[in-house]
Amino acid sequence: RKIGEKHKEAPVVVCSLGDACITEGEVSEAFQMAALKQLPIIYLVQDNEWDISAHASEIRSGDASEYIKGFPGIKAMKVNGTNFLKCYETMEDAIRYVRKERKPVLVHAKVPLLNHHTSGVRKEWYRDDLDEHMQYDPYPFFRKQLEDLGIKKSELDNREEDARLLVDDHYDKALKAEDPSPQDLFTHDFAPTPIIEEKGERAPKGKEKAVMVDSALFAVQELMEQHDECLLYGQDVGHRLGGVFREAATLAQKFGKDRVFNTPIQEAFIVGSTVGMSAVGLKPIVEVQFADYIWPGLNQLFTEVSRSCYLTNGKYPVSMILRVPIGAYGSGGPYHSSSVESVVANIRGIKIAYPSTGADMKGLMKAAYYDPNPVVIFEHKGLYWSKVKGTDAAKTVEPDSDYIIPFGKARIAQETATESFDNGETMTVITYGMGVHWSLNASKKFKGKVEIIDLRTLYPLDTATVFSSVRKHGKCLVVTEEPVNNTFAQSLAARIQENCFEYLDGPVRTIGSENMPAIPLNSTLEAAMIPSTEKVESAMAQMLAE
């Protein structure tokens, strides 16, 4: 809407893709949403009938103009892509239609493949239709059209020579350009964030404690009240339900269906669409309903969202927030209980928050909004409502609307007693999310002997606070809900040992879920699988006795 106000004619989005891409599931997700929302998009499909060495007859049952019939509401136009004038007229018609009707169009252009797909895969190795395709070279056909329109051959020759000289000049400049400095490798992984210190009142007086899900809800509500460009969308977040955990309750009613809306079950679209939203100045807050459902969206998160700032030299960071309810409790079973932070932590170019309290949830949500970079927020389902025994500490007084926590600043959730420290009887626990509450409850048996560091953000990581605590106490336990093997927690333990070795009284230990493929549905097996207060307590007792 804002873009339209700046232009005399209504804006149109043009998306260009090869016909081989039509078989991608993510293209179907894009078509589905365009048809559902009747978006003003032109999909320009260039169809040369080849993938690399795979021909259309081997890899698809129909072309783009046939495939698009499965998406009612998207108009299809077909054109001979070798005829420039016809292409020009068709695109004029498409743009005119989209501007007037505000509906999507697919333009299917049949074109020849005249050259190699890449220099490493020579066309002669697999092509048996080269002579046929060369007959449809659009350039000589276009020259003849121009001559038929009365343009002199000599003028066309001059234009052609001008173009050749221009390309040669640019190519020569590129060859002579200096190579980048090796230090340039380390620039633009993230855009600078303005949030560098904690601000606002964390625990205003006179307020009762609120559950964590409400702190998240009020944070988003305040952001949407203050910023018209803020959007919220995902599965079931709309007006009928407001999220399966009620984490978006009332927001659709307050801000309308254009700003808070449901999407189909298509995580790739949910994540990938934030790139375009961010590019036009919007700030999308999107949700993957369960951490187990994030896998279809990882391609977009890894390939597009996380790399945009780096690959554009800082020009186009993707400013978005991805909310991910995570973790096991209450027999959610293998498809609703997973912890996936280690996989996401291996995607460079995104920031990751994992709050354990309502106050931290609100402060980190605000920081994520004002950060120009992509942010993933893991929100433990068992902490949302503090329904799990021993998680009352997740409930906090709701911070004021100006409260904000910078990323990369851990919280000391519990300190040790001076007497225990002086006697050398202390240890530190490094953890996050539900691990904070297992550790707080487990440490009750060792009063004054356990310092607990709540990381709050997994990236950036507050190594200064972590290393300081470990060097102070000499004994360290890392607590996670993930299975330990090859995880963020195990990597953190290795970093601690590498940087604090001379201060340690023993090896850094980790405790997490059992190394099994999935969380069982059965409650007995679920309890056997994941950590607990009792399991953490046992690990603490063993370490303190050493």
N, C-alpha and C positions, 0 to 999 in steps of 0.2 A: 504494500500500500504506500509506504513512504517512498519507495523507488518510483512508483508511478507518478507521484506528485512532482518529481523532478524532471519528468519527460512529458512531452506533448502527446506521445503515443504510448499506449499500454505496453509494459515490458514483456518480452518473450524470452524464454530460456531455450537455447539450442544445444542439444547433446549429440555429438557425432560418435559413431561407433561402427566397427566392421560387422558384417553379417555373422561371422564366426562367433562373435560375442553373444549372439541371441540365445545360444544354448546354455549360457551361464544362468544359474539360478538367481543371481543378484539382479540381472537384467529383468527377469520376470517380476521380482519384487518392486523394481522401479516402475514397470508398466502397471502393476496392480495398484500402486499408490496413486499414480497419475490418473488412472481411470476412476478410482474411487473418489478422489478429491477434485477431479476435473481440473488438473493443473495446466497452466499455459506453457506447455513444453513441446518443442519440436524434436523428435528423435530422427536424426538423419543417418540412415543406414547405407553404407557403401558395400555392395555385395559383389565380390569378384569370384565367388564360389570356391575359394580356397581358405584353409586354415594355414598351416605351413605346407606340409606335404599331404595333408588329408583333404580330399575333395568333398564338396557338399553332398554328393551322392552317398558318401560313406558315413557322414556324421550328423545328418539332420533329415527329418522327415518332410520338411517344408521350408520355404524361405520366410523372410521377415514379414512380408505382406500377407502371407497365409497365417503365420503364427499369431499376428496381432489381432486376428479375428476372435481369439479367445479372451480378449480384454474389451468388452463392450464399453463404448464411450471414447475410444481412441480412433480417430479417423485415419484411414490409410490412403496414401498417395503413392503411385508407382511411376517411375520416370526412367528413361534411357540416360544413364549417367555419362554416356559419351557425347551427348548433345548439349553443349553449354547453354544455348539459348533456351532449350526446353527445361533444363535444370533451373535456370534463372527464373523463368516464368512459374515453374512449379513451386520454388521456394517463395516467390512473391505471393502466390496463392495461399501457401501454408501460413506464412506470417500474417497475411490479411485475415485468414480464418481464425487463427489463434488470438489475434488482437481483438477481433470482434466478438467471437463466441466464448473466449477464455476457456478453451478446451484443448486437450492434447492431440497431436498429429504425429504420425510416423510417415516419413518420406523414404521410400525404398528405391535406391538408385542402383541399377545393374551397371557394373563397370568391369573393364578388363584388368588383368594383372600382368603388367608389362615387364616387371623387373624381378629381382630376387627379393624374397621376404626379408632375409638378412644376408650380409656378406658371407656369413659362415655356412649358409645353406643355399647352395647354387641351384637356380631354377632348372638347369639341365639335368639334375640328378633325379628329378621326380615328375617333371612336367611333360605331358604328351599333347598339350593343346596350345603350345607357344605360337605356332603359325596362325591359329584361329584367333587368339587374343590380339595378336599384332594387327589384325585387320580392323580392330575396333579402337585403335589408338585415337583418343579424342583430339589430340593436338592438330594433326593435319586436317581433320574434319572441321575443326573450329576455324582454321585459317581459310578453308574453302568457303565457309559460311560468311566470313568477314569480306572476302573478295566478292562474293555474290551480292553483298550489301553495298558494294561500290567502293570499298577501301582498296587503295592501290597496293600492289604487291611490294613495291619499293618501300612504302611506309611501314608495312608489316615487317619487312626485312630489317628496317632501321630499329623498330621497337624490339625485335628479337635480339638484335645485336646490343642494344642498350641494356636489356635484361641480362644478357650473358656477361657483359662488362661489369654490371653491378654485382652479380654473384661472384665473379672472379675477384673483384675488389674486396668484398666482404670475406671471402675465403682466404685471401692473402693476409688481411688484417688478423684473422683468427690464427693463422700459422705464426705470425710475428708476435702475437700477444704473449705476455709473460705468464708463466705457469703460476698457479697460486702458491703461497707459502705453506709449508707443512702445518704451520700454526692455524691456517684457515680451516683445517679439518675440525677444529674444536670450537667453531663459532656457530651460533644460531640453532643449537639443539633445542633451546627454549627461548621464547621472548621474555624480556625482563618483566617481572611482576611488581606492581606497586605495593603489594602487601608484604611488609618486611618486619612488622612488630605487632604484638598483641594490643588491641585497643577495645574500648568499651567495658561495660560492667558485666562480669561473668555471673555474679550471683546477687541480683538486686534484692534489697531487703523487702520484706512484707509479702513475698510470693511463696506459694506452695510448690513443692517439687512436681515436675511433669515427666511423663514417660518420654523415652527417647524419640519415638515416632512423632510425637507432637512437636518436639523441638525442631525436627527436620521439616515438618509441615509448615510451621510458623516461619522458618527461615525462608522457604520457597515463597510463601505468601507475601512476606515483606519485600522480597526481591521483585516479585511480579507487580506489586503496588508501586514500587519506585522506578521500575524500568519497563517501558512498553515493549522493548525488544526481547524480553524474556519469554520463552516458550517452554511448555512442559508437555511431552508426549511419550507414549509407550503403550504397552498392552494393559488394558483395563484401568487406565488412570482417568478416564473420562467421567462424565456426570453420573452414570449409572452406579458406579462402584467407588471410584476414587482410589483405586489401587487395592490389590488383594490384601494388603496389610493396613489399608486406610491411610497410607502415607501421602495421598493426594486428595483426601476427603475435602469436599466443598470448593476446591479450587476451580473446577470447571464451571460451577454455578457462579462463582465470583468474577471470573475473568473471561468466560465465554468460550465457545467451541473453536474459535480461531486461534486461541492461545493455549488451550488445554484440550488435548484430543487423543482418542484411541488410535492405535495403528493395528494393522493385521499382525499375525504372528510371523514376523519377518525381521529378525534381529539384524541382519545385514543392512536392511534399509534404515532401521532405527539408528544404528551407529553411523553408517555412511552418509546419511542425509544431513548430518551435522556439518559436514564439510561445506556444502552449498549454503546452508543456513548461516554459518559463520561468515562466509565470503560476502554476503550482502548485509552484514551488520547486525544480524540477529544473534541472540545468545540462547541456544537450545539446552535445556535440561532434559535428558532422555533417560528412560529406564528399561533395563532388561529385567524381566520379572523375577527370575531366579538366577543365581550364578551358574547353575547347570545349563542355562539357555544361552550363555554368552558365546558358545563355540561358533555358531553361524556368523556372528558379528566380528570374529577375530580378524578375518581377512581385511575388512574395512578399517578396523582399529589399528592394525599393524601396518598395512600397505598405504593407507591414505591419511588417516587422522594423525597418527603419531609422527609421520615424516614430513608433513606439509611445511612446517616452519623451517626445518633443516634444508629441504630440497629447494626452497625458494629464497634462501639467504635471508630468512627472517621476515619476508614480505607478507606471507600468508599463514600465520599460525592458526590452527583450528581452535577457536574458543568455544568449548563445550564442556558439559558435565554429564558423565555417565554414572547413574546410580545403579548399584548392583546389590540387592538383598542376598545374603550369603550365610552359610553355616548350617549346622545340624541341631535340631532339637525336636522333640515331640513326634518321632516316627515320620519324618517327612519322606523317607525313602531315598533310593539311589538317584532320583531325578529332581530332587528339591533340597538337597542337603550338602552339596559339595562345597569345598573350599578351593578356590582357583587362583589365589593371589600370586603364587609363584609363577604361573604361566603369564599373567598380566605384567608382573614385575620384570619379566624378560623382554618386554616391549619398550625399547628406548624411545623417549620423546613424549611420554605421558607422565603425569604426576598421579600419585596414589595415596588416598586417605583411607584410614580404617579406624574410626572413632569407637570408643568404648562407653561414652557417656552422652547424655543429651546436650550438655553444654558444649562439649567438643564437637558434636555433630553440627550444631548451629554455627559455631565459630568457623569450622572448616568448610561448611557449605558456603558461607559468605566469602571466605577467602578464595574458594574455587570459582565463584562467580566473577570476581574481579581479577582473577588470573587470566591472562590472554591465551594460555595454553590449555590443551585438553587434560581433563581431570577425571579419574575414576574414583568413586567413593564406594567402598564396600561397607554395607550396613547389615550387621548381624541380626538376623530375624529373631533370635532368642532374646535380644536386648531391646527390641522395639517396644515391647509392652512389659518388660521385666517379669514375664510369666515363668521363666526358668528359676528354680530355687537358687538363691544366693546371688541374684543379679539386681537387687534393690539399689545398689550403688550406681547403676546406669541411670536411674532417675535423678534429675538435678533440678534446681531452680532454673527456669528458662532465662538465659541471658537477655540483656536488652537488645534492641534492634541494631545497635552500632557495634555489637561485639563481634570480633574477628580474630582468628588465630592464624598466624603465618605458617605455611607448610615448612616442614623440616625442624620443628621445635617439639621435642618430646616432653612428656609431663611426668614428674615424679609423683606417682600415685600413692606411694607409701615410703616413709623414711624409717631408718633404723634408730634405735635408742643409743644415746651416747655411751652408756655403760656397756652395752653389748658390743659396740664397735671397739671400745677401748680394750675389751677382753678378747678381741679377735674372733668373735662368735657370729659374724654376720656374713651375708651373701647378697647377691643381687639377682633379680629376675628381669629379663628383658622380654617384653611381650606386647600384645595388641589385641583389640577386639575382645572376644569372650575370654581369652587367656588372662586378661587383667582380672577378671572376676574369679576365675579358678584360683589364681595366685593370691588374691586378697583373702579369700576364704581359707585357703590352705595355710597361709601364714599366721592365722590366728593361734595355731598351736605353738608357734615360735615367736611369741610376742617380742617386738623390738629387734628381731634378728634378720629381717628380710626387707631389703629395699626393692621396690617394684617400679620399673620404668615402663611407662605406657608410650609406645613409639608415636602413636596418633597418625603419622604418615610414614608409609613404607618407601616412598620416593617423593621429595628428597628425604634422606635418612639423617637423623640427628646423631651422627657418630660421635660428636663431641660429648654429648650427655651420656651416651652408652659407654664410651671408653673411660670417661671420668668415673662413672659408677663402678665399672669392673675393676679399675685400678685401685679404687678406694677399698673394695671389699675382698677382692682376690678370688672369689668363688662366683661362678655365673651359670645360671640356668636359663635357657631360651625356651619359651613356651609358645606353641602354635597349635592350631586346630587341624592343620594339614598333616597328612602322613609325612614323616620326617625326611625320607630319602629324596635327595636332589631338590630340596625346597629352599625358599627364601630363608627360612629359619636356619637351615644347615649352612647356607652361605654366610649368614650373619655370624654364626658361631665361628666359622673359619676366619672371618675378618677380625673378630674379637681376639682370637688366638694369635693371629698374625701381628696385631697392633698392641696387644697387652700381655704378651707371653711372659715377660719377666716379672709381671705383677701377679700372675696366677698361682694359686696354691694347688691347682689340679686342672684337669681338662674342662673346657666349656662343655656343658651337656645340653642336650635338646630333648624335649618331650612333645609328642604330638599324637595324632591318630595312628592306628595300626596301618601298616603298609599293605592295604587291601584295595582292590579296584573300585569299590563303591561303598557307600553308607547303606547298611541293611535297613529294610523297612521295620523289621521286628525290633521292639523297644529294648529287649534284653541284648540283642546283638549290636544295636546302635550304641548302647552304653558301653559295651565291651570294646567297640571300635574307637570312640572318640575319647579325648582326655576328660578328666573330671577333677573336682577338688581333691578327692582322695588320692588319685594318681599323682597329682602335683605335690600334694603333702608328702607322699612317700619319697618322691625324688628330693624334696627339700631336706627331709630327715636324713637321708643318706649322705647328702652333700655336707650338711652342717656337722655330721658326725665324723667326717673324714679329717 
